[in-house]
């Protein structure tokens, strides 16, 4: 009885010790967050090189906001979307799949590829290393050209028979420029790699033998067989084969084969995906870094989608909301210097200067570009060049000269000698579109702030200060 009680106490103690290895640093909506998860996020976002580093206490609010948004995404069931599940599974599996094989498995595949090539080459006669002198004959050559080529190759052959230097003659006379630089030497060749006539000749020769001139579709050749032998040793090709495996994505094939084999061996209807999932659970249990990396990607996908729905895209489409925000905070968007809201334009014809102004005189500013395109650039001829916007001093030389009366040089636009501006000079923004980028950014920030206030009410946050104080200060 005592032994049973002692065993139970040991288990309880072991559980307490294990729990303290990675204690809860906070709860959000009742859900615990471990110290290791917080540390992973903090350390990654405050590593060397990060400009705006935060203290642990400063980072808490940023981390909590991040987790709140992820909880909101899960509450909205965004993690059940097929697009999410597919993208996340692809990334997650990419982290696990390489662990399904070892270097020995890749080495075995390299040997398999080598053995197949070795068997093929050696069974067909092995390898030969020729050097040749080519006297090329162009396609559709005249009889005179063919006769001249024959005379030249015979002359070279006669010199070789009298102990002429093959390499020097190749450098001087061979039409094959690439091999000529190397004294006519070609790389090792296996049967079937070259022209049929050339192939038959070189594989019928003995090492050191000099051929008589012979004809192929390329012209006349003289060959000396430098060497012949079996396929290359494995070690001399190993690096190239391993590179080939990576370039062709063959590691994935090895992994797939391994997963299939393990699934079949396990039986009970187990699929390759089940095998991979088991491996992931095993690896995550041993590697907190991997576990946090996968969670980070999972949460990051959800964070992007929920933020787009609740803030970014929502604000961008809410024209009434942007306008209302601008009116409430109009003083915030005052300019230090005036702006010119309009166009700077260049025309081929002097008459188009006035025509442009007449074209858009009673048209809203946001319609100007389309109206001008239809009127002046709607065919193959571009009659005008236009830059439209809200310009400050320094943005456009033509505007600087014509509106702000600056002494500046305006670069000519070739083919468009006539210049003008049209629009109005403003001391302050007239409407939110004049400062849309700034207003939209601030409006998004406002929506995010209100959203987070709601989330904090919905999901209460409790920080365990004693554990927070141990961040990066424990063994």
NORURUR-V947795 format. One record per pair of residues at least 24 apart in sequence whose ideal C-beta (glycine too) atoms are under 7 Angstrom apart, sorted by the first residue. I is the first residue (numbers start at 1). J is the second residue. If there is no record, write none. Layout:
i=I j=J
i=I j=J
This chain:
i=23 j=467
i=24 j=464
i=24 j=467
i=25 j=464
i=25 j=467
i=25 j=468
i=26 j=461
i=26 j=462
i=26 j=463
i=26 j=464
i=27 j=462
i=28 j=64
i=28 j=67
i=28 j=68
i=28 j=71
i=28 j=459
i=28 j=461
i=29 j=71
i=29 j=459
i=29 j=460
i=33 j=67
i=35 j=467
i=35 j=471
i=36 j=288
i=36 j=292
i=37 j=292
i=38 j=63
i=38 j=471
i=39 j=471
i=39 j=472
i=40 j=292
i=42 j=471
i=56 j=468
i=56 j=471
i=60 j=463
i=64 j=461
i=65 j=452
i=66 j=303
i=68 j=452
i=68 j=455
i=68 j=456
i=68 j=459
i=69 j=303
i=69 j=306
i=69 j=307
i=70 j=299
i=70 j=302
i=70 j=303
i=71 j=459
i=72 j=306
i=72 j=455
i=73 j=302
i=73 j=303
i=73 j=305
i=73 j=306
i=74 j=302
i=76 j=306
i=78 j=302
i=78 j=305
i=78 j=306
i=79 j=302
i=84 j=301
i=87 j=301
i=88 j=297
i=88 j=298
i=88 j=301
i=91 j=297
i=92 j=280
i=92 j=294
i=93 j=276
i=95 j=290
i=95 j=293
i=95 j=294
i=96 j=276
i=96 j=279
i=96 j=280
i=96 j=283
i=97 j=255
i=97 j=276
i=99 j=279
i=99 j=283
i=100 j=255
i=100 j=258
i=100 j=259
i=100 j=279
i=101 j=254
i=101 j=255
i=101 j=258
i=105 j=254
i=105 j=258
i=106 j=245
i=106 j=251
i=106 j=254
i=109 j=245
i=109 j=250
i=109 j=254
i=110 j=238
i=110 j=241
i=110 j=242
i=110 j=245
i=113 j=241
i=114 j=234
i=114 j=237
i=114 j=241
i=117 j=231
i=118 j=231
i=121 j=190
i=121 j=231
i=122 j=230
i=122 j=231
i=124 j=190
i=124 j=191
i=125 j=191
i=125 j=203
i=126 j=228
i=126 j=229
i=126 j=230
i=126 j=231
i=127 j=188
i=127 j=189
i=127 j=190
i=127 j=228
i=127 j=229
i=127 j=231
i=128 j=189
i=128 j=202
i=128 j=203
i=128 j=225
i=128 j=228
i=129 j=188
i=129 j=226
i=129 j=227
i=130 j=186
i=130 j=189
i=130 j=202
i=130 j=223
i=130 j=225
i=130 j=226
i=131 j=166
i=131 j=170
i=131 j=183
i=131 j=184
i=131 j=185
i=131 j=186
i=131 j=224
i=131 j=226
i=132 j=176
i=132 j=179
i=132 j=184
i=132 j=186
i=132 j=221
i=132 j=222
i=132 j=223
i=133 j=169
i=133 j=170
i=133 j=173
i=133 j=174
i=133 j=184
i=133 j=221
i=133 j=222
i=134 j=174
i=134 j=175
i=134 j=176
i=134 j=218
i=134 j=219
i=134 j=221
i=135 j=175
i=135 j=219
i=135 j=220
i=136 j=175
i=136 j=218
i=136 j=219
i=137 j=219
i=149 j=219
i=149 j=220
i=150 j=220
i=153 j=213
i=153 j=220
i=153 j=222
i=154 j=213
i=156 j=222
i=157 j=212
i=157 j=213
i=157 j=222
i=160 j=210
i=160 j=222
i=166 j=224
i=175 j=219
i=185 j=226
i=310 j=451
i=311 j=444
i=311 j=447
i=311 j=448
i=311 j=451
i=312 j=444
i=314 j=447
i=315 j=440
i=315 j=443
i=315 j=444
i=315 j=447
i=316 j=440
i=321 j=443
i=322 j=432
i=322 j=439
i=322 j=440
i=322 j=443
i=323 j=432
i=325 j=439
i=325 j=442
i=325 j=443
i=325 j=446
i=326 j=432
i=326 j=439
i=333 j=429
i=333 j=435
i=333 j=438
i=333 j=439
i=334 j=428
i=335 j=428
i=337 j=392
i=337 j=393
i=338 j=425
i=338 j=426
i=338 j=427
i=339 j=390
i=339 j=391
i=339 j=392
i=339 j=426
i=340 j=391
i=340 j=399
i=340 j=403
i=340 j=423
i=340 j=425
i=341 j=365
i=341 j=390
i=341 j=423
i=341 j=424
i=341 j=426
i=341 j=434
i=342 j=421
i=342 j=422
i=342 j=423
i=342 j=424
i=343 j=368
i=343 j=386
i=343 j=387
i=343 j=388
i=343 j=421
i=343 j=422
i=343 j=423
i=344 j=387
i=344 j=396
i=344 j=398
i=344 j=399
i=344 j=421
i=345 j=384
i=345 j=385
i=345 j=386
i=345 j=420
i=346 j=384
i=346 j=385
i=346 j=413
i=346 j=416
i=346 j=418
i=346 j=419
i=347 j=383
i=347 j=384
i=347 j=416
i=347 j=418
i=348 j=383
i=348 j=415
i=348 j=416
i=350 j=418
i=352 j=376
i=352 j=383
i=352 j=384
i=353 j=418
i=353 j=420
i=356 j=384
i=356 j=422
i=357 j=422
i=366 j=433
i=385 j=413
i=385 j=416
i=390 j=434
